[in-house]
Amino acid sequence: MAQDSTSAGGADPTGPPPTESSEPQEKLWPLVLAALGVVYGDIGTSPLYAIKLCFSGHHGISPSEENIIGVMSLVFWSVSFVVAFKYLWFVLRADNHGEGGILALLAVASRRKDRTGNGPPTAMIILVLFGAALLFGDGIITPAISVLSAVEGLSVATKAAEPYVLPITTGILLALFLIQKKGTGNIGRVFGVVMIVWFSSLAVIGLAHILRHPHVLRAIHPLYAVEFVTRSGSAVLWVLGGVFLCVTGTEAMYADMGHFGRPAIRRGWFGLVMPSLVLNYFGQGALLLGHPEYAESPFYYMVPRWGLYPMVVLATAATIIASQALISGAFSLNRQAMQLGYCPRLTVVHTSSAHEGQIYIPEVNWTLMVSCIALVWGFRTSENLAAAYGIAVTGDMVITTCMFYVVTRRTWDWAWWRAAMLAAAFLAVDLTFLTANSLKFFQGGWAPILMALCIFTLMTTWKDGRKRLAKHFAAKIMPLEEFLKKITERKTPRVPGTAVFLTANPTGVPPILVHHWEHIGSLHERIVLLSIMGSNVPRVAAKHRLAVRDIGQGFHQVSSVYGYMQTPNVPVVLQSCEYLGLPIDPKTVTYFLGRETLMPYGRSGMPYWRKVLFILISRNSRSATAYFGIPAGQVEELGMQVEL
């Protein structure tokens, strides 16, 4: 009988979006400070290169007064609509028990089955997986373009620094990735303070130039944006590609919501970030009204000569923080994918005893490092990199809008016309930006798409391969009653000790146990069939995580459920069984694991090339022993050959 069959707890909001929680002020403002240091790093460094791309380069428009006012109006209303209206007012309400991000959005959409009783359709899952892959591509480009654009300020100060821009950028990126294993806990406290200085500096230097040319504020009227779009023809698409860079980073707000919550993120945006960004963008416009020749780098030309070097240092610090946020987000996204079964087991190192979300994944870190440095040397300038930047983010925003529509219909029960009108407004903007960024495909936009396709192929191949492998083993699983009857009939001798067999199917006897029994001819006096199962919620409370069932003859079924933001630990699970009437000393346990030798010659229906890829991924994934924290000296592995 099960000693504890309680499932993962927590509210399951299937109605309208929840109302804003009232956080005590003494707890809220530290969260606001922390959010400033993590959430807004990406969007906060966009002034370094966004306006420059609109008025310089191969497709930059002439910095005439009407063009400047028109671009400023587009920037203001893009930031207002995409960031403030779409994400902060609507999308952030679609949280999965407090967590955000594209995979969390899938979990929210899956809470309620449709009228046919089915879960989320396969097309929806594929769409979200591709969105997650696009975020990985964005995570590779952001550190490269952010740091490179900051260091390029040295060439504005002195042309003699130009030959050193790429080596300095490479050195900063190397240092950034090498310190990841130390964790962000020690330096995290200063992130918010640095970003306050950064945003304050943006506001001050922007305001100084606005006071010289206050008529730039006319751009607040949306009519100037409309006029610019109607008279610019096809050239407006190239400009929109640069304007879009002003809103990159909004997905980070949604992805990092679980760390800080909606109230802190909203207060940080409206209290400091948005005013500072708008003042700085309008300040760059004001500068160009008086000095159109400064279009090649309006941000750094706004800075007084005496403050140029300090600004380069401050901008570099801000871009490092922005890069850190994207790197940490990549770690988090990989762990979510692992727990949901879309990524092979990787090394997850917890860098903080106080915050479970602070993790380090070496394999992801080194992949990002090599990719970022390769992009810097391949594209060589932030202007060239900007051509590669944007298309992945816009694609992800389109997917977010589509999934948000599903949430409003399936989970919040909105009327179709209400959900469709809002989604249509979002898509009108998203698809316009996607079209604009698609023009840059052959100038570099292919890079993040290629990365995303590779990652998407790996994720779907792994999921499909594991599904087919599970089906193979499910066909060989012996019913528990039948197995107990057989060991009784054969009078199987029992030896002292506890044996633990990991199994993905908690209802039957795993093939490895049958294999062990048939070849050894004896069993331990106590057998634990342990199932570690994932959940579509971020975290499962300890009191709801474990279930123990005594099935007689010394056999026990133990099921442990973990959220996708948690890393399971088998010895801890076994130690916790004592509270449910099954005392186990993890130090005296023998663990039995199967080691499958996969062969690509079976009849699973999987294409041969995907079989080979799946086998290659399996061989290079982290062992179950290391991933589940099992002591290697207590493990016995039994080999089996499986034809896919």
PyMOL commands that set and color helices and strands:
alter all, ss='L'
color gray80, all
select helices_A, chain A and resi 25-38+41-44+46-48+50-55+65-93+102-109+122-151+153-157+159-182+185-212+214-220+222-232+235-246+250-255+257-260+262-290+292-296+298-302+305-339+362-379+382-388+391-411+416-438+441-474+480-489+511-520+542-544+570-580+586-588+608-620+624-627+632-634
alter helices_A, ss='H'
color red, helices_A
select strands_A, chain A and resi 349-350+359-360+478-479+494-502+508-509+523-534+546-552+555-562+589-599+635-643
alter strands_A, ss='S'
color yellow, strands_A
deselect
rebuild
show_as cartoon
